[in-house]
Amino acid sequence: MKILVTGSCGFIGFHISKFLLEKKISIVGIDKLDNYYSVNLKKSRLKVLKKYKNFKFYKFDLTNKKKIKKIFKNKKFDYVFHMAAQAGVRYSINNPRKYIDSNIMGFYNILEISRDAKIKRLFYASSSSVYGDSKKFPLKENYLLNPNNTYSLTKKFNEDLARTFNKYYKLNLTGLRFFTIYGEWGRPDMFVSKIILSNLKKKRFLLNNFGNHYRDFTYIGDVVEILFRLLKAKKQPSNQILNICSNKPLKLLKIIKILENKIGKISITKKKLQKADVIKTHGSNNKIKKITFYKNFTNFDEGLSNTIDWSKNYY
Ligand SMILES: NC(=O)c1ccc[n+]([C@@H]2O[C@H](COP(=O)([O-])OP(=O)(O)OC[C@H]3O[C@@H](n4cnc5c(N)ncnc54)[C@H](O)[C@@H]3O)[C@@H](O)[C@H]2O)c1
C-alpha cells in the first residue's frame, strides 16, 4: 500500500507518517517547511522520518499543481492524508492570504489530482473551529456551522468543496474535524506545548481570556490510532465528516494547576479574550467510536506527562 501524506513535517502529518511507516506502509511526504513556527522543529521531525527506508520526501508548496501531478503519476497512491494547511486561528487575522493560498488553492489541487488519479479515499484535515461559538454541547457533526475567522472559513469551504467532488466525481472523502490535538512533537503555537516551553525557557506565559477557555484536548497517540483504524474500516459512507476528539473538555486554569504539580510554578500574565477565539470546544466522539471501536482515550494526565518528558528532552 502506498500513501501520500501532505504536511508530513507538521505535527499531525509527522505522527501519522511515523505510525504508518512502522506498519511497513510506504509513505511519500510533501511539505514546504513553512516558517509559521520553528522550521528546526519541522526538520527534526523530518530527520526521524528519513530513518525509515519506506519513506520518501519532497519539499514544495502545494500551490504548485505541476509538481503534485508529477508525483501522483510516478507513485500511484492508494490513499491520501492531506494534513498540510496554514494552521492557527489568531494568525489568520493578520495573514489571511496564506490561508487562501494553502488551504483553498492547495486543497483544490489535491482534490482535483486525487480525483484524476482515482485514489481510494482522501482523508483531509478540517477543524473544530468550523462550529464557531456555540451554546449546545457536545458538538455533533450535523450541527450548524458558524466559522468566524479566515482560518475556519477555509476549513468549512474545504468540507463544502469535498462534498461536491464526492457528488459529481464520486471521490471518496473523509473530513477530520480535529479538536485541539496535543502531545510529543507538538506545535509550539498551541497551549500545551507553548506553556511547557515558556516554563522551560523561564518566560512569562500570556494567558488569554484569563484562562476561562475550555478545550477538548485530544492526545496525538489516540489520533493516529483512530486514523489508522479509519484507513482499515470497511463500509464507510463515500463522503463523511468526523469529529476527532476525546469528549472531555478541560478549563485552561485547571490545566495550569495540573501542570504546576508536575513542573512547578508557572509565571502567568492574564489577558482579555482574543477576538478570534471561541470560548469552548467540546465535541461528541460517538460517531468515531462507532466506526473505529476505539474507546480507551488516553487520560489527560498521562498525555501531559508524555508531552513534558518529550519537551524536556527536545528543548
Ligand atoms: N493540531 C491541532 O490541534 C489541529 C486542530 C484542528 C485542525 N488541525 C488541522 O490539522 C492539520 C494538521 O495540523 P498540524 O497541527 O499538524 O499543523 P502544522 O502546522 O504542524 O502542520 C502543517 C504542515 O503543512 C505544511 N504546509 C502548510 N502549507 C503548505 C503548503 N502550501 N504546501 C506544502 N506544505 C504546507 C507546513 O509547513 C506544516 O509542516 C492542519 O490542516 C490543521 O489546520 C489541527
The ligand as a MOL file (V3000), in Angstrom:
LIG
                    3D

  0  0  0     0  0            999 V3000
M  V30 BEGIN CTAB
M  V30 COUNTS 44 48 0 0 0
M  V30 BEGIN ATOM
M  V30 1 N -3.1720 20.4200 15.7740 0
M  V30 2 C -4.4540 20.6630 16.0160 0
M  V30 3 O -4.8970 20.7030 17.1610 0
M  V30 4 C -5.4100 20.9030 14.8940 0
M  V30 5 C -6.7480 21.2410 15.2140 0
M  V30 6 C -7.6610 21.4510 14.1850 0
M  V30 7 C -7.2660 21.2970 12.8690 0
M  V30 8 N -5.9540 20.9930 12.5780 0 CHG=1
M  V30 9 C -5.5970 20.8460 11.1580 0
M  V30 10 O -4.8710 19.6430 11.0010 0
M  V30 11 C -3.8680 19.7930 10.0070 0
M  V30 12 C -2.5160 19.4650 10.5930 0
M  V30 13 O -2.2890 20.3380 11.6920 0
M  V30 14 P -0.9120 20.4000 12.4540 0
M  V30 15 O -1.2060 20.7180 13.8660 0
M  V30 16 O -0.1120 19.2120 12.1230 0 CHG=-1
M  V30 17 O -0.2820 21.7150 11.7690 0
M  V30 18 P 1.2380 22.0010 11.3630 0
M  V30 19 O 1.3100 23.4530 11.0720 0
M  V30 20 O 2.1500 21.4360 12.3870 0
M  V30 21 O 1.4140 21.1620 10.0210 0
M  V30 22 C 1.0460 21.6100 8.7550 0
M  V30 23 C 2.2370 21.3960 7.8180 0
M  V30 24 O 1.8340 21.7530 6.4980 0
M  V30 25 C 2.8750 22.4510 5.8700 0
M  V30 26 N 2.2830 23.3290 4.8500 0
M  V30 27 C 1.4740 24.3900 5.0630 0
M  V30 28 N 1.0980 24.9440 3.8930 0
M  V30 29 C 1.6690 24.1880 2.9190 0
M  V30 30 C 1.6750 24.2560 1.5030 0
M  V30 31 N 1.0050 25.2090 0.8480 0
M  V30 32 N 2.3750 23.3330 0.8140 0
M  V30 33 C 3.0790 22.3660 1.4440 0
M  V30 34 N 3.1220 22.2570 2.8000 0
M  V30 35 C 2.4330 23.1640 3.5250 0
M  V30 36 C 3.5810 23.2280 6.9610 0
M  V30 37 O 4.9380 23.5050 6.6360 0
M  V30 38 C 3.4420 22.2690 8.1580 0
M  V30 39 O 4.6030 21.4920 8.3260 0
M  V30 40 C -3.9970 21.2260 9.5090 0
M  V30 41 O -4.8530 21.2250 8.3920 0
M  V30 42 C -4.6750 21.9390 10.6420 0
M  V30 43 O -5.3820 23.0720 10.2130 0
M  V30 44 C -5.0380 20.7850 13.5560 0
M  V30 END ATOM
M  V30 BEGIN BOND
M  V30 1 1 1 2
M  V30 2 2 2 3
M  V30 3 1 2 4
M  V30 4 1 4 5
M  V30 5 2 4 44
M  V30 6 2 5 6
M  V30 7 1 6 7
M  V30 8 2 7 8
M  V30 9 1 8 9
M  V30 10 1 8 44
M  V30 11 1 9 10
M  V30 12 1 9 42
M  V30 13 1 10 11
M  V30 14 1 11 12
M  V30 15 1 11 40
M  V30 16 1 12 13
M  V30 17 1 13 14
M  V30 18 2 14 15
M  V30 19 1 14 16
M  V30 20 1 14 17
M  V30 21 1 17 18
M  V30 22 2 18 19
M  V30 23 1 18 20
M  V30 24 1 18 21
M  V30 25 1 21 22
M  V30 26 1 22 23
M  V30 27 1 23 24
M  V30 28 1 23 38
M  V30 29 1 24 25
M  V30 30 1 25 26
M  V30 31 1 25 36
M  V30 32 1 26 27
M  V30 33 1 26 35
M  V30 34 2 27 28
M  V30 35 1 28 29
M  V30 36 1 29 30
M  V30 37 2 29 35
M  V30 38 1 30 31
M  V30 39 2 30 32
M  V30 40 1 32 33
M  V30 41 2 33 34
M  V30 42 1 34 35
M  V30 43 1 36 37
M  V30 44 1 36 38
M  V30 45 1 38 39
M  V30 46 1 40 41
M  V30 47 1 40 42
M  V30 48 1 42 43
M  V30 END BOND
M  V30 END CTAB
M  END
